[in-house]
Amino acid sequence: MPRKLQSSAISPTLLREWFTNLRRELSVAMETNGRGFLGFIVELPGAFVRGRTEEEALSKVNGETRSYFRWLGMGDELHYRGATVQTHRCSLMVNDADSEILLDDDTKIVNLAEFERLAKLVVYSGYTFQTLYQGSNFKDWIDKARTRNTFYGEAPRTIREIFDHVNRTQRYYLSRTGVEMPQEEEDLMKIRRFCLEKLKQLFGRYGNSLLFDVDNEKWTIKKILRRFVWHDRIHAKAIVKILEKQRRSEVILRYSDTFHFEIQGI
């Protein structure tokens, strides 16, 4: 039987060794609909960059890498650049962060040690996101600038709505494997641990060899794990932008950016 994942928060010190000695030029898998570019940094699961052009997206690789390392408690002062290694063209609203790309890296053989590291990263990301949410005082403060329709409906305009969206999406990721979760559970980390246990059971039988084709999108276990972290990061950044607006509006005096995005502009 597979060992159960620890219920306590994962320390980033358990993950840092994984990300040491990276090359200065990082690989970026780019997705575009011709109106925007969404890039995924292959060596840093869940790390992403966005831009109106490919060049603009690639120009953000260093900032995203530095943010990712600070999130893990690493003080790397090197400068990183990105190079596109894969391009996927689609008709999705990529400029609105809709994504379907299956990274070449998502399909590679994964050993147990790598699966365990990815699972720990997903747990750490979940706790970081939950901590960001819990530390926010005005969860129902409406950011009117976020009023718009997206591919999944009306965009969440409050911190609470963003958190609820991330929480619900966890079930969606697990359902790509054909496994459903009871609807009564609402705790973010309990849902996440349930998802990871089910993914580990599948991994124990098949490794990363299964290719799930659901609604014209292809998934592997590794892609699902990567998407957990990416989804946390992209919506945590939205929360931090709301918190920064609250600070500038003097609704709050300060806030804790647990992902270390260090938002400069709104």
Phi, psi and omega per residue, in radians:
M1 nan 2.432 3.117
P2 -1.170 2.526 3.104
R3 -1.158 2.550 3.106
K4 -1.330 2.518 3.056
L5 -1.215 2.560 -3.133
Q6 -1.147 2.472 -3.107
S7 -1.461 -0.319 3.139
S8 -1.399 2.885 -3.129
A9 -1.124 2.493 3.108
I10 -1.456 2.282 3.095
S11 -1.359 2.412 3.125
P12 -1.115 -0.345 3.126
T13 -1.105 -0.411 3.103
L14 -1.305 -0.233 -3.047
L15 -1.912 -0.341 -2.985
R16 -1.058 -0.706 -3.074
E17 -1.024 -0.520 3.136
W18 -1.069 -0.528 -2.985
F19 -1.920 0.207 3.080
T20 -1.468 2.748 3.073
N21 1.072 0.611 3.045
L22 -1.283 2.640 3.004
R23 -1.149 2.650 -3.137
R24 -1.208 -0.453 3.087
E25 -1.774 2.023 -3.074
L26 -1.730 2.665 -3.095
S27 -1.525 2.346 -3.125
V28 -2.168 2.178 3.017
A29 -1.646 2.089 -2.980
M30 -1.855 2.409 3.083
E31 -2.137 2.367 -3.102
T32 -2.613 2.598 2.974
N33 -1.938 0.190 -3.118
G34 1.574 -0.227 -3.128
R35 -2.014 -0.016 3.123
G36 -3.065 2.780 -3.098
F37 -2.232 2.333 3.084
L38 -2.147 2.068 -3.083
G39 -2.007 2.447 3.129
F40 -1.978 2.178 3.139
I41 -1.386 1.961 -2.960
V42 -1.082 -0.725 -3.073
E43 -1.277 -0.248 -3.097
L44 -2.141 1.551 -3.050
P45 -0.937 2.138 3.129
G46 1.682 -0.293 3.118
A47 -1.275 2.497 -3.056
F48 -2.602 2.777 3.026
V49 -2.392 2.666 -3.131
R50 -2.372 2.681 3.084
G51 -2.981 2.822 3.069
R52 -1.227 -0.482 3.078
T53 -2.192 2.877 3.094
E54 -1.088 -0.697 -3.121
E55 -1.122 -0.696 3.121
E56 -1.121 -0.741 3.113
A57 -1.085 -0.809 -3.123
L58 -1.117 -0.517 -3.135
S59 -1.159 -0.262 -3.099
K60 -1.686 0.025 -3.082
V61 -1.068 -0.755 -3.109
N62 -1.103 -0.781 -3.136
G63 -1.095 -0.743 3.136
E64 -1.180 -0.665 3.119
T65 -1.138 -0.772 3.129
R66 -1.104 -0.704 3.083
S67 -1.082 -0.778 -3.136
Y68 -1.050 -0.762 -3.138
F69 -1.184 -0.695 3.091
R70 -1.102 -0.647 3.082
W71 -1.011 -0.632 3.123
L72 -1.554 0.063 3.127
G73 1.375 0.413 -3.134
M74 -1.811 2.347 -3.094
G75 -1.816 0.852 -3.098
D76 -1.261 2.190 -3.131
E77 -1.805 0.116 3.139
L78 -1.228 2.795 3.084
H79 -1.775 2.262 -3.115
Y80 -1.973 2.563 3.073
R81 -2.248 2.820 -3.109
G82 -2.048 2.600 3.060
A83 -2.282 2.313 -3.136
T84 -1.249 2.170 -3.133
V85 -1.991 -0.166 -3.118
Q86 -2.731 2.413 3.098
T87 -2.261 2.248 3.112
H88 -2.101 2.129 3.108
R89 -1.736 2.380 -3.077
C90 -2.568 3.078 3.123
S91 -1.855 0.158 -3.097
L92 -1.313 2.934 3.097
M93 -1.434 1.211 -3.106
V94 -1.064 -0.621 3.104
N95 -1.129 -0.229 3.069
D96 -1.916 0.290 3.071
A97 1.274 0.371 2.968
D98 -1.356 2.408 -3.016
S99 -2.538 2.542 3.055
E100 -2.408 -0.073 -2.986
I101 -0.997 2.376 2.958
L102 -1.798 1.893 -3.138
L103 -1.118 2.545 3.013
D104 -0.965 -0.645 3.141
D105 -1.155 -0.460 3.138
D106 -1.156 -0.358 -3.041
T107 -1.753 -0.009 -3.067
K108 -1.287 2.798 3.051
I109 -1.102 2.345 3.137
V110 -2.121 2.193 3.064
N111 -1.521 3.022 -3.060
L112 -1.086 -0.687 -3.121
A113 -1.080 -0.713 3.127
E114 -1.203 -0.701 3.091
F115 -1.029 -0.776 -3.120
E116 -1.104 -0.688 3.113
R117 -1.138 -0.755 3.109
L118 -1.088 -0.732 3.128
A119 -1.099 -0.712 3.103
K120 -1.120 -0.665 3.103
L121 -1.111 -0.706 3.120
V122 -1.135 -0.696 3.096
V123 -1.143 -0.824 -3.134
Y124 -1.060 -0.730 3.112
S125 -1.079 -0.744 3.124
G126 -1.089 -0.764 3.114
Y127 -1.144 -0.663 3.115
T128 -1.107 -0.755 3.124
F129 -1.127 -0.765 3.129
Q130 -1.099 -0.699 3.123
T131 -1.120 -0.713 3.085
L132 -1.043 -0.785 -3.134
Y133 -1.127 -0.848 -3.092
Q134 -1.123 -0.494 3.135
G135 -1.435 -0.030 -3.134
S136 -1.596 2.196 -3.060
N137 -1.454 -0.659 -3.037
F138 -1.897 1.305 -3.027
K139 -1.252 -0.324 -3.103
D140 -1.886 0.221 3.057
W141 -1.190 2.179 -3.022
I142 -1.562 2.193 3.008
D143 -1.621 1.704 -3.037
K144 -1.107 -0.422 3.132
A145 -1.180 -0.279 3.132
R146 -1.580 0.118 3.133
T147 -1.286 1.868 -3.132
R148 -2.983 2.846 3.062
N149 -1.663 2.474 3.107
T150 -2.116 -3.128 3.134
F151 -1.153 -0.338 3.128
Y152 -1.902 0.246 3.120
G153 2.049 -2.840 3.137
E154 -1.145 2.330 -3.126
A155 -1.108 2.419 3.065
P156 -1.122 2.327 -3.048
R157 -1.895 -0.119 -3.131
T158 -2.193 2.870 3.106
I159 -1.078 -0.705 3.137
R160 -1.126 -0.732 3.137
E161 -1.135 -0.670 3.097
I162 -1.124 -0.792 3.132
F163 -1.053 -0.791 -3.125
D164 -1.099 -0.650 3.110
H165 -1.106 -0.811 3.123
V166 -1.085 -0.721 -3.136
N167 -1.074 -0.796 -3.139
R168 -1.138 -0.656 -3.056
T169 -1.145 -0.404 3.084
Q170 -0.985 -0.769 3.117
R171 -1.088 -0.666 3.134
Y172 -1.072 -0.798 -3.131
Y173 -1.062 -0.786 3.124
L174 -1.111 -0.648 -3.082
S175 -1.140 -0.293 3.098
R176 -1.106 -0.401 3.126
T177 -1.549 -0.070 -3.074
G178 1.589 0.007 3.136
V179 -1.711 2.256 3.113
E180 -1.867 2.732 3.135
M181 -2.031 2.475 3.073
P182 -0.937 2.401 -3.039
Q183 -1.333 -0.299 -3.015
E184 -1.252 -0.402 -3.139
E185 -1.295 2.326 -3.101
E186 -2.136 -0.267 -3.098
D187 -1.230 2.202 -3.041
L188 -0.996 -0.846 -3.054
M189 -1.297 -0.523 3.060
K190 -1.173 -0.699 3.079
I191 -1.119 -0.752 -3.124
R192 -1.111 -0.749 3.135
R193 -1.148 -0.643 3.083
F194 -1.070 -0.811 3.136
C195 -1.053 -0.760 -3.100
L196 -1.180 -0.632 3.098
E197 -1.123 -0.730 3.126
K198 -1.172 -0.677 3.099
L199 -1.160 -0.639 3.132
K200 -1.189 -0.628 3.080
Q201 -1.096 -0.762 3.096
L202 -1.126 -0.727 3.141
F203 -1.109 -0.665 3.130
G204 -1.075 -0.507 -3.128
R205 -1.552 -0.673 -2.934
Y206 -2.186 -0.053 -3.018
G207 1.102 -2.516 3.109
N208 -1.755 0.411 -3.012
S209 -1.433 -0.319 -3.095
L210 -1.278 2.371 3.054
L211 -2.070 1.952 -3.114
F212 -1.672 2.183 3.106
D213 -1.947 1.809 -3.051
V214 -2.214 2.156 3.117
D215 0.916 0.772 3.086
N216 1.137 0.394 3.047
E217 -2.222 2.374 -3.106
K218 -1.714 2.414 -3.085
W219 -2.325 2.604 2.887
T220 -2.219 2.970 3.104
I221 -1.052 -0.722 -3.133
K222 -1.123 -0.669 3.094
K223 -1.097 -0.735 3.141
I224 -1.053 -0.768 3.124
L225 -1.103 -0.755 3.105
R226 -1.075 -0.731 -3.097
R227 -1.155 -0.580 3.048
F228 -0.956 -0.891 -3.082
V229 -1.184 -0.764 3.111
W230 -1.025 -0.783 -3.104
H231 -1.130 -0.670 3.037
D232 -1.044 -0.839 -3.039
R233 -1.142 -0.793 -3.045
I234 -1.183 -0.587 3.135
H235 -1.518 -0.451 2.999
A236 -1.129 -0.673 3.109
K237 -1.091 -0.661 3.087
A238 -1.109 -0.706 3.103
I239 -1.112 -0.770 -3.132
V240 -1.098 -0.634 3.094
K241 -1.120 -0.672 3.073
I242 -1.137 -0.762 3.126
L243 -1.073 -0.679 3.106
E244 -1.157 -0.658 3.059
K245 -1.121 -0.696 3.092
Q246 -1.081 -0.702 3.137
R247 -1.145 -0.778 -3.120
R248 -1.179 -0.495 3.099
S249 -1.509 0.029 3.141
E250 1.098 0.476 2.986
V251 -1.298 -0.635 3.060
I252 -2.277 2.789 3.113
L253 -1.550 -0.625 -3.077
R254 -2.768 2.980 3.076
Y255 -2.694 2.883 3.133
S256 -1.889 2.036 3.106
D257 -1.553 1.594 -3.027
T258 -1.197 -0.315 3.096
F259 -1.651 -0.136 3.102
H260 1.077 0.778 3.066
F261 -1.282 -0.562 -3.114
E262 0.923 1.096 -3.118
I263 -1.072 2.217 -3.136
Q264 -1.724 -0.729 -3.117
G265 -2.213 2.864 -3.129
I266 -1.920 nan nan
